[in-house]
Amino acid sequence: MTLAQVWGAVPAGISALMVKVEVDVSQGLPSIGMVGLAQTSVAESRWRVRSAITNSGLTWPNSRITIGLSPADLPKTGTSLDLPIAVGILHATSQLASVATELAFLGELGLDGSVRPVPGALAAAITAAREGFRSIAVCPANARAVMAVPQLRPIIVSDLAQLVGVLCGTAQESSVSQADAITVQLAESLDFAEVRGHEFARLAIEVAAAGGHHIAMVGPPGVGKTMLAQRMPSILPALEAEMALEVTAIHAIAGTLDSEDALMSRPPFIAPHHTISVAAMLGAVRAARLVPGAVTLAHGGVLFLDEAPEFARPCLEGLRQPLEQGCLSLMRVERAVSAPASFQLIIAANPCPCGLATDRAEACRCTPMAKRRYAERLSGPLLDRIDIRCSVSRPPVTQGQVIGAEPSAAIAERVRAARERARHRFRECEWEINAHASGRRLRSEFSADQAGMSMLSEAELRGLNPRGSDRVLRLAWSLADLAAIDRPGRDQVAVALALRNQESGG
Ligand SMILES: [Zn+2]
C-alpha cells in the first residue's frame, strides 16, 4: 500500500488545468474520501471508478482511500479525472507497477470500465504539451484532438483493462485511421470577385489585412459595408499552427465547431448583432466555466460590428482592453480569469441616425444635435485605436458590360507577400505587423523617405496630431509592403492620409 501520483486535466476557462491526482491507500475502515475542491461531477467519480475497476476484472481495495487533487485551491469540474483516479488507485494497490511522469490521463469511465470521451480534449492536449507532457492516454474519440498537437503521442484505449495491459506491455493500443485524423475546415466561399466597384474601400481592406490595421467604414445603409467586411477573412493569411490550435480549442469549448476533429485553419469572422448583451460580447463565468464572448470567438480573426454606434456602451468600452492587450480579464468571485481576445476590428456605421446624410442629404431629417450624439457613441478612445477610417459610398450604376473584379486569391497573395516583408523588416523587434509597430521606432528607424516625411510634416502643420501621424506612417508602410517598395514615399503617405480621412493637400 503506497501513495500514487498520476496526472490528469480539467477544463479551466478557455484552456485546461493540469491536475495532480494523489491516491493514498491505507489501513482502516473501507472508505473513499476526496480533497481539493472537487465539484459534484468530480466527487461522483468515486462511484464510477469503483464500478469500472471491479467490472474490469481488477481489484477494488478493501481499505481507506484518500484522493487529493492539486492545485487544491482551484475548483475542478467535469468527468475527465475518472481515468487518472482509477490509474492512481491501481498504482497505489500495486496492480500497476509504474506510471511514467510525462504521461497524463484523460477520460470519463463507464460503469463497465469503458473509457469515454470528454469535452475540451484539445485544450487539455495543448496545455499538457506546454507543460512538458509527452503522452496522453485517451479513448479513440478524443485521440484526434491529441494527435493535433505535434509534441504529444496519444495512447489510445477503449477500456480500463486495455489501458492496464498497454501500460504493462501485455496489450495493444487501439488505433484511429489516419484518414480521420485532422480534417481542415474549408474556408467560406465569399470572394472579392463578387464585389463590383468600391475601389477605395477594397484598397482600404487590403491595406488593413496587410498591416493588421483596425478599420472603420462609414456609409449609408445597404451600400455594401457588410459585403466588404465579410470578405476580409478570404484575403487574410491562414492561421499558423499554434494559433490554429488555440482558435480551435476556443471554438471547441464554445460549442461553435462542427466537430472537434476539425482544426480551424482560417481566421474566424464573428459578427455579433448590435443588440448583443455585454456577457455575450465580452464573455462570462458561469458555474465555474468560462463562456467565451464574441471578442474571444474572434481571437485570431475578425470582429465585425455593423451599425457600431447602436451597440450598448459597455460593449463598446469593453473593447478597449482587448484592443490594447489582446486579451480580456473577467472578474469572478475568487480571481480574475483571462481569455485571449486578439482580433482585427472592423466597425461599420451610418453617417447619421437615419443613414441618409451622405447619400440623399435632402431626405435626411436628423438634427445636428442628433448627428453629433450618434457620432459620439463611438467614443474617442475606441476610434483612437482604429487606423483606417474610410467612407463607403454607393457605387455608380454601370451600364453595359460588367468588368470582373479581382478575386480574393490574387489579393491574398499580395497580402501574404506584404506580411512577409514586414516580418523580415521587423525581425529584431517585438512586433511583426505594421499595426503593432512602436511610434517612436517608426520615426527613428522606420520613417518614410524625405519627400514622404515632409508631406507628413505638412499634414501635422494642418492639425494632424502626433498619434495620428504615427498611424499614417504605419499605413504608409503597409502600402509600401503591398507595392513591394523598400521605403514609403510621397505616394504612400498621400494614400495613407486619405485612408485616415485626412486631406492630403499639395
Ligand atoms: Zn439622417
Residues whose N, C-alpha, C, O or C-beta is under 5 A from the ligand:
A	BS01	ZN	C352 P353 C354 G355 L356 A357 C364 R365 C366
